[in-house]
Amino acid sequence: MSASVPDLLAELYPRQLPGAPSKVAAAITKASGTSFAAGMNILPADRRAGMHAVYAFCRVVDDIADGLWTPEQ
């Protein structure tokens, strides 16, 4: 993963823009560097956004479990 999830969230999420959560989820998926991001690109837009959200959630939970987040984050 090129950027950590906490760094991506700090960079992208505080901006109160329409669609910001889906943009953050897509950025987390893309930054993960896995084949999931490429595979999701073939999905229709509405399904792709949902899959990005599920993947991003799982990624964050995994990073928390791995101890990659500090309590301050």
Backbone as CSV, one residue per row, in Angstrom:
resi,resn,N_x,N_y,N_z,CA_x,CA_y,CA_z,C_x,C_y,C_z
1,MET,0.850,-1.168,0.000,0.000,0.000,0.000,0.890,1.223,0.000
2,SER,0.697,2.128,-0.916,1.575,3.279,-1.056,1.350,4.327,0.029
3,ALA,0.127,4.542,0.440,-0.168,5.493,1.507,-0.975,4.754,2.564
4,SER,-0.762,5.132,3.824,-1.516,4.459,4.869,-2.958,4.960,4.861
5,VAL,-3.845,4.138,5.336,-5.255,4.534,5.393,-5.434,5.763,6.282
6,PRO,-4.808,5.821,7.461,-4.967,7.041,8.257,-4.511,8.298,7.513
7,ASP,-3.421,8.194,6.763,-2.951,9.346,5.993,-3.956,9.741,4.915
8,LEU,-4.516,8.745,4.231,-5.521,9.041,3.208,-6.746,9.702,3.818
9,LEU,-7.185,9.190,4.957,-8.353,9.782,5.598,-8.072,11.209,6.043
10,ALA,-6.909,11.437,6.608,-6.560,12.786,7.044,-6.501,13.747,5.870
11,GLU,-6.039,13.252,4.738,-5.902,14.094,3.559,-7.235,14.355,2.871
12,LEU,-8.075,13.348,2.764,-9.273,13.443,1.936,-10.565,13.702,2.689
13,TYR,-10.755,13.087,3.826,-12.070,13.096,4.441,-12.489,14.416,5.067
14,PRO,-11.618,15.187,5.698,-12.087,16.416,6.335,-12.754,17.402,5.377
15,ARG,-12.517,17.266,4.117,-13.165,18.148,3.152,-14.631,17.773,3.061
16,GLN,-15.471,18.695,3.401,-16.907,18.426,3.392,-17.472,18.638,1.994
17,LEU,-17.090,17.793,1.097,-17.526,17.868,-0.289,-18.601,16.832,-0.560
18,PRO,-19.541,17.146,-1.456,-20.494,16.104,-1.836,-19.745,14.908,-2.428
19,GLY,-20.107,13.745,-1.996,-19.465,12.544,-2.510,-18.130,12.233,-1.871
20,ALA,-17.719,12.996,-0.858,-16.407,12.775,-0.251,-16.231,11.359,0.285
21,PRO,-17.223,10.775,0.990,-16.999,9.406,1.475,-16.733,8.400,0.353
22,SER,-17.431,8.519,-0.763,-17.178,7.566,-1.847,-15.821,7.811,-2.492
23,LYS,-15.376,9.063,-2.511,-14.049,9.362,-3.047,-12.963,8.804,-2.131
24,VAL,-13.186,8.893,-0.832,-12.231,8.343,0.128,-12.174,6.826,-0.008
25,ALA,-13.323,6.187,-0.110,-13.358,4.738,-0.253,-12.632,4.302,-1.521
26,ALA,-12.850,5.015,-2.619,-12.156,4.683,-3.866,-10.652,4.891,-3.729
27,ALA,-10.245,5.960,-3.030,-8.814,6.227,-2.842,-8.160,5.141,-1.991
28,ILE,-8.858,4.677,-0.954,-8.320,3.600,-0.119,-8.151,2.333,-0.942
29,THR,-9.153,2.025,-1.767,-9.078,0.833,-2.614,-7.916,0.933,-3.587
30,LYS,-7.798,2.074,-4.231,-6.723,2.265,-5.209,-5.348,2.197,-4.547
31,ALA,-5.219,2.821,-3.375,-3.930,2.862,-2.690,-3.511,1.507,-2.143
32,SER,-4.455,0.587,-2.018,-4.119,-0.716,-1.451,-3.174,-1.500,-2.348
33,GLY,-3.191,-1.193,-3.636,-2.278,-1.852,-4.556,-2.619,-3.299,-4.846
34,THR,-3.852,-3.703,-4.567,-4.253,-5.079,-4.837,-4.985,-5.162,-6.171
35,SER,-5.254,-6.369,-6.585,-5.994,-6.558,-7.836,-7.469,-6.231,-7.681
36,PHE,-7.941,-6.037,-6.441,-9.339,-5.687,-6.237,-9.702,-4.393,-6.958
37,ALA,-8.820,-3.413,-6.898,-9.107,-2.124,-7.536,-9.328,-2.294,-9.030
38,ALA,-8.493,-3.078,-9.675,-8.647,-3.301,-11.113,-9.928,-4.059,-11.411
39,GLY,-10.218,-5.045,-10.610,-11.428,-5.819,-10.811,-12.690,-5.011,-10.614
40,MET,-12.661,-4.081,-9.695,-13.836,-3.255,-9.428,-14.129,-2.290,-10.570
41,ASN,-13.133,-1.967,-11.344,-13.330,-1.024,-12.447,-14.277,-1.539,-13.518
42,ILE,-14.494,-2.845,-13.581,-15.397,-3.371,-14.603,-16.858,-3.353,-14.153
43,LEU,-17.098,-3.048,-12.885,-18.466,-3.008,-12.371,-19.179,-1.731,-12.799
44,PRO,-20.519,-1.762,-12.870,-21.270,-0.530,-13.098,-20.996,0.450,-11.955
45,ALA,-21.119,1.735,-12.212,-20.733,2.777,-11.248,-21.393,2.614,-9.883
46,ASP,-22.687,2.308,-9.841,-23.357,2.195,-8.547,-22.834,1.002,-7.746
47,ARG,-22.583,-0.093,-8.402,-22.022,-1.261,-7.711,-20.565,-1.036,-7.340
48,ARG,-19.837,-0.355,-8.191,-18.428,-0.068,-7.923,-18.308,0.766,-6.653
49,ALA,-19.146,1.780,-6.515,-19.096,2.633,-5.319,-19.385,1.822,-4.061
50,GLY,-20.356,0.918,-4.140,-20.661,0.070,-2.994,-19.521,-0.861,-2.639
51,MET,-18.899,-1.438,-3.651,-17.776,-2.340,-3.403,-16.562,-1.601,-2.844
52,HIS,-16.342,-0.378,-3.317,-15.261,0.435,-2.746,-15.520,0.670,-1.258
53,ALA,-16.772,0.954,-0.914,-17.109,1.212,0.492,-16.868,-0.023,1.352
54,VAL,-17.292,-1.186,0.876,-17.091,-2.430,1.629,-15.597,-2.722,1.774
55,TYR,-14.858,-2.611,0.674,-13.420,-2.887,0.723,-12.713,-1.913,1.668
56,ALA,-13.039,-0.621,1.567,-12.391,0.383,2.419,-12.679,0.113,3.895
57,PHE,-13.908,-0.248,4.204,-14.249,-0.574,5.581,-13.400,-1.738,6.080
58,CYS,-13.347,-2.789,5.299,-12.561,-3.965,5.685,-11.082,-3.624,5.818
59,ARG,-10.594,-2.781,4.937,-9.187,-2.369,4.974,-8.881,-1.613,6.261
60,VAL,-9.761,-0.699,6.640,-9.569,0.071,7.872,-9.605,-0.854,9.083
61,VAL,-10.578,-1.756,9.132,-10.666,-2.705,10.245,-9.396,-3.553,10.322
62,ASP,-8.910,-4.015,9.182,-7.690,-4.817,9.154,-6.491,-4.014,9.656
63,ASP,-6.391,-2.758,9.231,-5.278,-1.921,9.686,-5.350,-1.675,11.195
64,ILE,-6.559,-1.486,11.715,-6.718,-1.316,13.166,-6.272,-2.597,13.878
65,ALA,-6.713,-3.730,13.383,-6.337,-5.019,13.990,-4.839,-5.257,13.938
66,ASP,-4.198,-4.762,12.881,-2.750,-4.927,12.736,-1.964,-3.904,13.548
67,GLY,-2.662,-2.981,14.209,-2.002,-1.981,15.044,-1.389,-0.834,14.273
68,LEU,-1.880,-0.580,13.069,-1.314,0.497,12.245,-1.901,1.865,12.553
69,TRP,-2.902,1.911,13.425,-3.502,3.185,13.805,-3.095,3.497,15.240
70,THR,-2.816,4.736,15.510,-2.547,5.160,16.882,-3.878,5.545,17.509
71,PRO,-3.967,5.533,18.843,-5.229,5.916,19.497,-5.707,7.325,19.098
72,GLU,-4.804,8.206,18.757,-5.174,9.566,18.378,-5.925,9.609,17.048
73,GLN,-5.711,8.606,16.219,-6.346,8.592,14.904,-7.735,8.034,15.026
